[in-house]
Amino acid sequence: MVHKLKKELVDGKPIKLSLGIPEVDDYLRFLEYRCRPNIWLSNGHDLQIMLLIMLN
């Protein structure tokens, strides 16, 4: 299964990130309030790549 990073944007700014895995989504919510938006997006993308490699 391919996990794609889903982003919800409002006025061009991300308000929610999800990969469809509850534990990973919880971690992304945790990071949302502790990181700047660009770091938050980078972590989401990095998690997507990591899952792609691990699950193949």
FENBEL-V203498 format. One record per pair of residues at least 6 apart in sequence whose C-alpha atoms are under 8 Angstrom apart, sorted by the first residue. I is the first residue (numbers start at 0). J is the second residue. If there is no record, write none. Layout:
i=I j=J
i=I j=J
This chain:
i=0 j=54
i=1 j=51
i=2 j=18
i=2 j=19
i=2 j=47
i=2 j=50
i=2 j=51
i=3 j=18
i=3 j=47
i=4 j=16
i=4 j=17
i=4 j=18
i=4 j=43
i=4 j=44
i=4 j=47
i=5 j=15
i=5 j=16
i=5 j=17
i=5 j=18
i=6 j=13
i=6 j=14
i=6 j=15
i=6 j=16
i=6 j=17
i=7 j=13
i=7 j=14
i=7 j=15
i=7 j=16
i=8 j=14
i=8 j=15
i=13 j=36
i=15 j=28
i=16 j=24
i=16 j=27
i=16 j=28
i=16 j=40
i=16 j=43
i=17 j=23
i=17 j=24
i=17 j=27
i=17 j=43
i=18 j=24
i=18 j=43
i=18 j=47
i=27 j=39
i=27 j=42
i=27 j=43
i=30 j=39
i=31 j=39
